[in-house]
Amino acid sequence: MSFGVVLVVIVLVVFFVRVAIAMVPAYTGFWQVQSIMDGLPERPEIIAKGPRGIMQSISTQLGINNIDSVSRNDFKLERVSDGLNLALSYEVRKHLIANVDVVMAFDHAVLLEAP
């Protein structure tokens, strides 16, 4: 391989490593939040406390897991015929290089059936 090809390969590898460094923490944070939300239907004592208790539990677990990219305002609780629908929708913007940013949008919803 010539020097030019090696240089292009190195630049591409560095670019994709930089992208991974910027994006992986946002995805791991989302997976933690998704796990918190998916665990709520298995805890009827929290669902019985109503919307305020559910949001307090989520806020506590976000603090314990040190998740800063999601706030309490990103969650929406809506009453449905089966119980409560807990929906999460938020975006994370990370700076890459110069004036290039990456925007990641995350959405997840869980149905919390009334006990």
C-alpha positions as CSV (number, residue, x, y, z in Angstrom):
1,M,0.0,0.0,0.0
2,S,1.2,3.5,-0.7
3,F,1.5,6.2,1.9
4,G,-1.6,8.0,0.7
5,V,-3.8,4.9,1.2
6,V,-2.4,4.3,4.7
7,L,-3.0,7.9,5.6
8,V,-6.7,7.7,4.3
9,V,-7.2,4.5,6.3
10,I,-5.8,6.2,9.5
11,V,-8.0,9.2,9.0
12,L,-11.1,7.1,8.6
13,V,-10.3,5.0,11.7
14,V,-9.7,8.1,13.8
15,F,-13.0,9.6,12.5
16,F,-15.1,6.5,13.3
17,V,-13.4,6.2,16.8
18,R,-14.3,9.8,17.4
19,V,-17.9,9.2,16.4
20,A,-18.1,6.1,18.7
21,I,-16.6,8.0,21.6
22,A,-19.3,10.7,21.2
23,M,-22.3,8.4,20.6
24,V,-21.8,5.3,22.8
25,P,-22.4,7.1,26.2
26,A,-25.7,8.5,24.9
27,Y,-26.8,5.0,23.8
28,T,-25.8,3.4,27.1
29,G,-27.7,6.1,29.0
30,F,-30.7,5.4,26.9
31,W,-30.4,1.6,27.5
32,Q,-30.3,2.3,31.3
33,V,-33.4,4.5,31.1
34,Q,-35.2,1.9,29.0
35,S,-34.3,-0.7,31.6
36,I,-35.7,1.5,34.4
37,M,-38.9,2.0,32.4
38,D,-39.3,-1.7,31.6
39,G,-38.9,-2.6,35.2
40,L,-41.7,-0.4,36.4
41,P,-44.6,-2.8,35.5
42,E,-43.0,-5.4,37.8
43,R,-43.3,-3.0,40.7
44,P,-47.0,-2.6,41.4
45,E,-46.3,-0.7,44.7
46,I,-44.9,2.2,42.7
47,I,-47.7,2.2,40.2
48,A,-50.2,2.2,43.0
49,K,-48.7,5.6,44.2
50,G,-50.0,7.2,41.0
51,P,-48.3,9.6,38.6
52,R,-46.4,11.5,41.3
53,G,-45.0,8.3,42.8
54,I,-44.0,7.0,39.5
55,M,-42.2,10.2,38.5
56,Q,-40.5,10.3,41.9
57,S,-39.3,6.8,41.5
58,I,-37.9,7.5,38.0
59,S,-36.2,10.6,39.2
60,T,-34.6,8.7,42.1
61,Q,-33.3,5.9,39.8
62,L,-32.0,8.5,37.2
63,G,-30.0,10.1,40.1
64,I,-28.7,6.7,41.3
65,N,-27.6,5.7,37.8
66,N,-26.1,9.2,37.2
67,I,-28.0,9.8,34.0
68,D,-27.8,13.5,33.1
69,S,-29.1,13.4,29.5
70,V,-32.7,12.8,30.5
71,S,-34.7,15.0,32.7
72,R,-38.0,14.5,34.5
73,N,-39.7,16.8,31.9
74,D,-38.8,14.4,29.1
75,F,-41.3,11.8,30.5
76,K,-45.0,12.0,29.7
77,L,-47.7,10.1,31.7
78,E,-51.1,9.7,30.0
79,R,-54.1,7.9,31.3
80,V,-55.4,5.2,29.0
81,S,-58.2,2.6,29.5
82,D,-55.7,0.0,30.8
83,G,-53.8,2.2,33.2
84,L,-51.0,4.7,32.5
85,N,-48.9,5.1,29.4
86,L,-45.4,6.3,30.3
87,A,-43.6,7.7,27.3
88,L,-40.1,9.1,26.9
89,S,-38.9,11.3,24.0
90,Y,-35.6,13.2,24.0
91,E,-32.7,14.2,21.9
92,V,-29.0,14.3,22.7
93,R,-26.6,16.6,20.7
94,K,-22.9,15.9,20.8
95,H,-20.2,17.9,19.2
96,L,-17.9,16.0,16.8
97,I,-15.5,18.2,14.8
98,A,-15.5,21.9,14.0
99,N,-19.1,22.8,13.2
100,V,-20.3,19.2,12.9
101,D,-22.6,17.8,15.6
102,V,-24.5,14.5,15.8
103,V,-28.1,14.5,17.0
104,M,-29.5,11.3,18.5
105,A,-33.3,11.0,19.1
106,F,-34.6,8.4,21.6
107,D,-38.2,7.3,22.1
108,H,-39.6,4.6,24.4
109,A,-43.0,3.9,25.9
110,V,-44.3,1.5,28.5
111,L,-47.9,0.6,29.6
112,L,-48.3,0.6,33.3
113,E,-51.4,-1.4,34.1
114,A,-53.5,-0.3,37.1
115,P,-53.0,-2.7,40.1
